[in-house]
Amino acid sequence: MEIKELRELSPKDLDAKIAELRQKQFEISRQKAVGQLEHPDQIKIIRKDLAKAETVKRERELQIKVPTAKAAKK
């Protein structure tokens, strides 16, 4: 998931997304423990997506202005 997509979510939706990612992380770690994990790269992807979502939440708490991409280069 792109961080841009996370920044477009409402605070309520962002909290729901974080809860969903934590649930997925738990399920994947359980699958790994019992040897049923088919795609080990999912662990890394979910962990990074969760970090992105937590970063956006923290930016909002601190009211940090996020620079936007420049429309055109000179």
Buried (B, 14 or more C-beta within 10 A) or exposed (E): BEBEEBBEBEEEEBEEBBEEBBEBBEEBEEBEEEEEBEEEEBBEEBEEBBEBBBBBBEBEEEEEEEEEEEEEEE
